[in-house]
Amino acid sequence: MTCLLLVSSRLVRGAPVDLAQAVGLAHRRGIPVVIDGAAQDMRLDALLATGADLVLASAHKYLAAPTAGLVLGRRALVSAVRAQEKGVGRAMKATKEAIVGVLKALEERAAADPVAWQRQQDDKVTAFARQAGELPGVRLRPVPDPAGMPFSRVALDVDAAAAGIEAVELVQRLKSGTPSIRVMEHEVRAGRLLLELVPLEAAEIALIAERLRTVLSGAG
């Protein structure tokens, strides 16, 4: 038996779980704990500090490495995962090129200035808010990552009556344009779009702001 805990900003519902408390409860019953950190690669130290036996994270998300995964934790359990290279996990084995790419990405992450990186992400949110200006029927605000990653997303709360368009339709119009613009849709039924600007350059951020103005100006 194993206790699996998922850390995600989109897939988790309900009240947040105290990870350290959950790990402690499982361990008191002799149950090992695996934390699926998904995209939480900047929080690996914090996840390991919960006492989890294994922590998993993607290498190809914010770490920006080739497709692969990271497995950290107790030596015996990491070795057990590695043994699957010759078992059912063979089909998912990372290539030599991916492993080298992950090692390089980890080196670059270790050398990076986390404070400067976070400031850069905050500047992107500020720039988007400035360029988007006053969007009719839309309230724009920064939203911290609910799982604890060190950046904010942009939330667009759409008042359909004032904007002249439902949030669902706005999403579809952004998708169908050229280039296609994709937003985080998991709260769209509540009238909210979420934009994540981390991978974007200044020109791309300006393009999204302009497209929103264009769509909304023709929707009323």
Secondary structure, 3 states (H helix, E strand, C coil): CCEEEECCCCCCCCCCCCHHHHHHHHHHCCCCEEEECCCCHHHHHHHHCCCCCEEEEECCCCCCCCCCEEEEECHHHHHHHHHHHHCHHHHHCCCHHHHHHHHHHHHHHHHCCHHHHHHHHHHHHHHHHHHHCCCCCEEEEEEECCCCCCCEEEEEEECHHHHCCCHHHHHHHHHHCCCCCCCECCCHHHCEEEECCCCCCHHHHHHHHHHHHHHHHCCC
